[in-house]
Structures are given as structure tokens and as C-alpha cells.
């Protein structure tokens, strides 16, 4: 795709979420940026301290790329990036990574995915806290617009930073199109591969304390003790910070039927979603909860927390539960296993609910935000 003409407004984009590996914010950044570039109404320049993953795909979409060597992303953000933005060829800066340079020489927009670093600092490493906490207030106060990915995060942001309430806009993200119901033969093959021919209960996401996996394990082991035929529990995702004790427990439960597949390639992750009987996501706090939305899109019944953004993401297409009550989590799982008609109904509702979250819609709404910030 050819680059847009230089007469279009030029937006610099912080691409550190694509360095060195792509996590949830990286998927958001890449997918939304590609959708924005496809509309052709702005010129985009992606910037980072090192070359981003997926550079060829971005360049083919007409996105210019620059990287300016720095040992740490935060050093690049605060020292090198402002000098680059001040050269006169950039009209707006967009950070999908919550914070901005303290001295940003152009109008700026920041996406605030969540406020976990403020609300649950113990869930983050010292390095992450040091790179984010000092910059939150000046970033929010310096931004022309603050984009949140859910109403729940918008409320949190307005509560903790009321001086910024007028600048907040909610733009729901999309769900990548590969998350869709699977073919029957593919589902059977994935279940055979995981040695779970009758299906399994799935959790997908990082293995870390905030995701509340301990209570999911409590719920599953209680069900297993009552019913030896309980479907296996599959855990898909990398181990995060503070997960050592949880990792040992997961390993000890492997003989009972807990299957930890770790970090998997995206294509395989989609297949694992599609072949699940139930998806359980008991996270204590989410800015959006992509895994729950992706399960909906795959036509898998979802059980998730009744807190933060998750109720608005699943709507009436999921079963909500108190994430701090392992007995309630077990009860919801048992209910869906015992009522397949309800599971089928939730699966159909889930596909319809997931259709609300589209990258083309998000891109159109982001363009409105950019125009407001430039105005």
C-alpha cells in the first residue's frame, strides 16, 4: 500500500508495545494502527527505541517506521522522543502505552487501557512501577484527549484524575477476525492433541496473581474431587511476575488433569479457544478483558468476574461470578456442564456480543479523537 500524501496530518505513534514481543497492548496497537492506516485519512509514523515486531506488515500498510537506539524504552520516551517530535514534521503524537513524554512538543493523545499500576501496584514489578507511576499525572494532564477501552476504565480515570474528566473518550477495541467458531473436525483434532476428547475448561491469559488463577484452581479441584469425570482444565498463557508459587501448584495438579500449554503461537491459541467447552476468566481487574471477548467470538460459553470492565464486555452473553468466591466459580462451571442448552444459548449470544467490537469502528472513532486533539 502506498504511503498517504504528505499533505495529510502526520501522527507519530509509540510502538514500544511491539518491542521485543507482542502482548495484549501490542495486539491493540498493531490492529488499530493497521485499521487506521487503511482509512487513509492520516499519515502515520511508528517510533520506538528498537525495531518493532511485524515491521514489514506495517510498512506494507503505508506506515513509516523509525527507531532511535536507547537502552530502555522509558529513556527513549523521555529523552530521545521529544527531540524527534520537535523537528516540525509531526502534527500529533499518540501513545497506546498510557504515558507521554514529560515535555511533549506537539499535541498528544494517550490510550489508558487500565489503572492497574495505580490500583494494584503489588501486581507489578518495581521496574514497571518506576517507569509508569511518576508519569501518570503529568501525562494525563498534558494530553489533549485520553482514550479508554471501556466505560469502567473511564470511570476509574475520572475518579482518580477528576481534572482530566472532560478529555476522556471511550473507544472500544476490536477483536481480530481469526477468533471465530471452529470447524467440527478442527475442534476434534485440537481436543485429541490436548488429550481431552470430550472437551475442556479453558483459561487463557498471563499466569499472574491479578488473574486470580488460584481460585479457579480451587474451584476445579473441588469439582474434580466430587466428579472424577470432570473435564480437564487447560491453561494457555505465559507465566508473569509473581507466579512462582502458582506455577508449582499447577505442576503438582498435572496428574489430576490440569494442562498448562504455556505461551502458544496465535494460530494455535485460536484453535485452543475454539475447542473449549467453557471459558473461565476470573480476573480481579481488567481494563477490557480481551480473552473473554475472544472466547465470545469463538462461540464458547464464558464465565467471568462481576467486576471492572468484564460485565460490559460480555453483556448478557456470559455468566458473571464473584471472583473472590471459589465456590461460586465452581457452581457456575457445574451449572453449564449440567445444562448444555444454556451453554448453547450463551454461545450464540456470545457471537452476537463479540460482533460489537470491530477494528474498523474503533478506527473511525479514533479519527474523531485525533481531529478533536488537533483542533
SEVEXMAR-155892 format. One record per residue (C-alpha): z, y, x; residue number from 1. Coordinates in steps of 0.02 Angstrom, whole numbers, padded with zeros to 5 digits. Layout:
% SEVEXMAR-155892
       zz       yy       xx    nr
        Z        Y        X   NUM
...
END
This chain:
% SEVEXMAR-155892
       zz       yy       xx    nr
    00000    00000    00000     1
   -00048    00169    00075     2
    00086    00298    00106     3
    00105    00435   -00026     4
    00029    00603    00019     5
    00145    00712    00124     6
    00147    00847   -00012     7
    00267    00739   -00113     8
    00455    00770   -00093     9
    00520    00666    00052    10
    00680    00565    00032    11
    00769    00488    00181    12
    00862    00327    00139    13
    01007    00250    00233    14
    00953    00070    00268    15
    01108    00008    00359    16
    01136   -00117    00218    17
    00983   -00209    00287    18
    01059   -00222    00462    19
    01086   -00356    00527    20
    01091   -00467    00371    21
    01061   -00428    00188    22
    01212   -00440    00073    23
    01232   -00380   -00107    24
    01212   -00195   -00067    25
    01064   -00240    00042    26
    00978   -00328   -00104    27
    01012   -00174   -00211    28
    00942   -00057   -00078    29
    00785   -00159   -00045    30
    00744   -00197   -00226    31
    00773   -00022   -00292    32
    00681    00059   -00147    33
    00530   -00053   -00174    34
    00530   -00011   -00360    35
    00541    00174   -00320    36
    00400    00165   -00193    37
    00289    00075   -00319    38
    00301    00226   -00436    39
    00225    00341   -00304    40
    00318    00500   -00353    41
    00414    00524   -00191    42
    00386    00488   -00008    43
    00522    00378    00069    44
    00580    00364    00249    45
    00704    00224    00284    46
    00825    00258    00425    47
    00957    00155    00516    48
    01035    00128    00686    49
    00936   -00033    00712    50
    00777   -00108    00638    51
    00808   -00170    00460    52
    00776   -00343    00394    53
    00617   -00356    00292    54
    00534   -00210    00383    55
    00358   -00275    00353    56
    00382   -00285    00164    57
    00449   -00107    00160    58
    00306   -00039    00266    59
    00177   -00127    00159    60
    00251   -00035    00011    61
    00217    00131    00097    62
    00394    00163    00159    63
    00404    00240    00332    64
    00539    00169    00445    65
    00639    00244    00587    66
    00784    00177    00688    67
    00886    00278    00810    68
    00989    00167    00926    69
    01178    00179    00911    70
    01316    00052    00948    71
    01393    00068    00774    72
    01323    00117    00606    73
    01457    00246    00573    74
    01421    00332    00740    75
    01237    00341    00695    76
    01280    00406    00521    77
    01394    00546    00580    78
    01308    00599    00742    79
    01125    00549    00753    80
    01075    00551    00570    81
    01122    00735    00536    82
    01016    00791    00684    83
    00869    00692    00618    84
    00888    00759    00441    85
    00890    00937    00507    86
    00713    00929    00578    87
    00641    01007    00422    88
    00533    00866    00352    89
    00664    00788    00237    90
    00698    00860    00063    91
    00837    00742    00005    92
    00950    00608    00078    93
    01001    00453   -00021    94
    01141    00341    00038    95
    01156    00174   -00055    96
    01312    00145    00052    97
    01438    00261   -00035    98
    01468    00385    00107    99
    01370    00530    00181   100
    01369    00621    00348   101
    01511    00746    00351   102
    01383    00880    00392   103
    01229    00836    00292   104
    01096    00971    00316   105
    00997    00926    00158   106
    01044    00892   -00024   107
    01113    00716   -00044   108
    01139    00578   -00171   109
    01260    00434   -00144   110
    01271    00268   -00237   111
    01450    00214   -00268   112
    01449    00028   -00302   113
    01637    00014   -00320   114
    01800    00086   -00256   115
    01875   -00074   -00187   116
    01910    00005   -00018   117
    02022    00131   -00109   118
    02094    00020   -00246   119
    02111   -00141   -00145   120
    02119   -00088    00038   121
    02203   -00252    00083   122
    02040   -00340    00038   123
    01950   -00255    00182   124
    01962   -00265    00370   125
    02037   -00121    00469   126
    01863   -00083    00535   127
    01791   -00065    00360   128
    01936    00042    00301   129
    01920    00155    00453   130
    01733    00176    00427   131
    01747    00220    00241   132
    01914    00292    00186   133
    01910    00455    00288   134
    01736    00493    00222   135
    01756    00460    00035   136
    01820    00630   -00023   137
    01704    00737    00085   138
    01556    00627    00038   139
    01589    00637   -00148   140
    01623    00823   -00144   141
    01467    00854   -00039   142
    01345    00753   -00144   143
    01232    00837   -00271   144
    01239    00679   -00376   145
    01345    00520   -00372   146
    01263    00364   -00443   147
    01371    00220   -00504   148
    01305    00050   -00555   149
    01422    00029   -00704   150
    01521    00131   -00828   151
    01679    00050   -00759   152
    01647    00119   -00585   153
    01602    00288   -00660   154
    01773    00292   -00746   155
    01862    00243   -00585   156
    01769    00376   -00488   157
    01804    00513   -00616   158
    01988    00465   -00623   159
    02018    00468   -00436   160
    01899    00612   -00398   161
    01900    00720   -00556   162
    01824    00866   -00461   163
    01663    00763   -00449   164
    01654    00706   -00631   165
    01507    00819   -00676   166
    01398    00745   -00539   167
    01418    00562   -00591   168
    01269    00469   -00666   169
    01264    00285   -00714   170
    01107    00189   -00665   171
    01117    00003   -00696   172
    01033   -00102   -00562   173
    00904   -00235   -00594   174
    00906   -00423   -00572   175
    00773   -00495   -00459   176
    00641   -00591   -00561   177
    00665   -00756   -00469   178
    00827   -00776   -00566   179
    00760   -00862   -00722   180
    00788   -01027   -00812   181
    00734   -01177   -00708   182
    00614   -01316   -00750   183
    00694   -01479   -00804   184
    00626   -01576   -00654   185
    00688   -01445   -00531   186
    00861   -01445   -00611   187
    00871   -01634   -00598   188
    00816   -01629   -00415   189
    00947   -01498   -00370   190
    01084   -01597   -00457   191
    01034   -01754   -00363   192
    01034   -01657   -00200   193
    01213   -01600   -00234   194
    01263   -01775   -00292   195
    01306   -01706   -00463   196
    01179   -01789   -00580   197
    01270   -01731   -00737   198
    01281   -01552   -00677   199
    01421   -01449   -00603   200
    01529   -01296   -00622   201
    01471   -01156   -00507   202
    01546   -01008   -00417   203
    01428   -00902   -00311   204
    01483   -00757   -00202   205
    01584   -00721   -00048   206
    01738   -00830   -00021   207
    01874   -00699   -00004   208
    02041   -00656   -00088   209
    01971   -00523   -00207   210
    01856   -00652   -00286   211
    02009   -00748   -00347   212
    01946   -00920   -00299   213
    02124   -00984   -00280   214
    02150   -00976   -00468   215
    01980   -01056   -00500   216
    02032   -01200   -00386   217
    02197   -01211   -00480   218
    02104   -01220   -00645   219
    01980   -01351   -00585   220
    02111   -01463   -00504   221
    02215   -01458   -00664   222
    02062   -01511   -00766   223
    02019   -01646   -00639   224
    02194   -01719   -00649   225
    02175   -01733   -00838   226
    01996   -01796   -00835   227
    01930   -01893   -00684   228
    01753   -01866   -00752   229
    01766   -01677   -00734   230
    01603   -01608   -00662   231
    01611   -01558   -00479   232
    01646   -01379   -00428   233
    01510   -01305   -00318   234
    01550   -01152   -00212   235
    01398   -01058   -00145   236
    01426   -00913   -00026   237
    01487   -00865    00146   238
    01668   -00854    00198   239
    01728   -00674    00207   240
    01876   -00588    00286   241
    02046   -00663    00249   242
    01978   -00829    00186   243
    02051   -00947    00317   244
    02186   -01021    00206   245
    02065   -01036    00061   246
    01939   -01123    00173   247
    02067   -01254    00221   248
    02109   -01285    00040   249
    01926   -01301   -00008   250
    01900   -01427    00132   251
    02051   -01528    00075   252
    01979   -01539   -00101   253
    01808   -01602   -00045   254
    01853   -01785   -00080   255
    01903   -01736   -00257   256
    01736   -01655   -00296   257
    01736   -01477   -00228   258
    01568   -01449   -00144   259
    01555   -01299   -00028   260
    01374   -01264    00019   261
    01411   -01101    00111   262
    01281   -00966    00134   263
    01111   -01027    00074   264
    00937   -00954    00076   265
    00893   -00856   -00080   266
    00767   -00983   -00145   267
    00895   -01122   -00138   268
    01028   -01009   -00214   269
    00917   -00980   -00365   270
    00895   -01168   -00387   271
    01083   -01194   -00374   272
    01110   -01065   -00511   273
    00978   -01144   -00623   274
    01055   -01318   -00611   275
    01234   -01268   -00653   276
    01313   -01316   -00819   277
    01438   -01172   -00815   278
    01457   -01021   -00702   279
    01634   -00957   -00672   280
    01664   -00787   -00592   281
    01850   -00743   -00597   282
    01841   -00592   -00481   283
    01984   -00468   -00491   284
    01872   -00316   -00472   285
    01684   -00287   -00470   286
    01577   -00131   -00471   287
    01443   -00231   -00561   288
    01454   -00418   -00528   289
    01278   -00470   -00479   290
    01316   -00658   -00477   291
    01372   -00653   -00659   292
    01214   -00559   -00709   293
    01105   -00679   -00608   294
    01184   -00828   -00695   295
    01145   -00748   -00864   296
    00964   -00728   -00811   297
    00955   -00912   -00765   298
    01016   -00963   -00938   299
    01183   -01029   -00877   300
    01340   -01001   -00984   301
    01458   -00879   -00898   302
    01647   -00869   -00894   303
    01708   -00711   -00810   304
    01851   -00588   -00796   305
    01900   -00469   -00934   306
    01922   -00329   -00807   307
    01824   -00193   -00717   308
    01636   -00195   -00747   309
    01616   -00377   -00795   310
    01638   -00359   -00985   311
    01498   -00229   -00993   312
    01385   -00335   -00883   313
    01398   -00495   -00986   314
    01419   -00411   -01156   315
    01432   -00540   -01295   316
    01339   -00667   -01187   317
    01491   -00729   -01090   318
    01668   -00790   -01115   319
    01799   -00670   -01047   320
    01964   -00727   -00973   321
    02119   -00655   -00891   322
    02078   -00684   -00707   323
    02262   -00699   -00662   324
    02291   -00844   -00782   325
    02227   -01008   -00708   326
    02275   -01099   -00868   327
    02163   -00984   -00969   328
    02020   -01011   -00846   329
    02041   -01199   -00865   330
    02044   -01180   -01054   331
    01879   -01086   -01056   332
    01795   -01217   -00946   333
    01861   -01358   -01056   334
    01802   -01267   -01212   335
    01622   -01252   -01152   336
    01618   -01433   -01093   337
    01682   -01490   -01263   338
    01568   -01375   -01364   339
    01390   -01393   -01298   340
    01323   -01297   -01449   341
    01422   -01145   -01393   342
    01356   -01167   -01216   343
    01177   -01168   -01282   344
    01210   -01011   -01385   345
    01284   -00919   -01235   346
    01137   -00971   -01126   347
    01013   -00893   -01249   348
    01118   -00737   -01267   349
    01131   -00725   -01078   350
    00944   -00720   -01051   351
    00929   -00578   -01177   352
    01075   -00484   -01099   353
    01005   -00501   -00923   354
    00839   -00427   -00980   355
    00928   -00258   -00994   356
    00941   -00249   -00805   357
    00770   -00208   -00733   358
    00724   -00127   -00568   359
    00580   -00028   -00645   360
    00701    00050   -00769   361
    00827    00084   -00630   362
    00691    00167   -00526   363
    00640    00282   -00669   364
    00821    00334   -00695   365
    00848    00361   -00509   366
    00697    00475   -00503   367
    00782    00584   -00634   368
    00937    00590   -00525   369
    00834    00637   -00372   370
    00746    00775   -00468   371
    00914    00844   -00528   372
    00981    00843   -00349   373
    00826    00932   -00285   374
    00833    01061   -00423   375
END
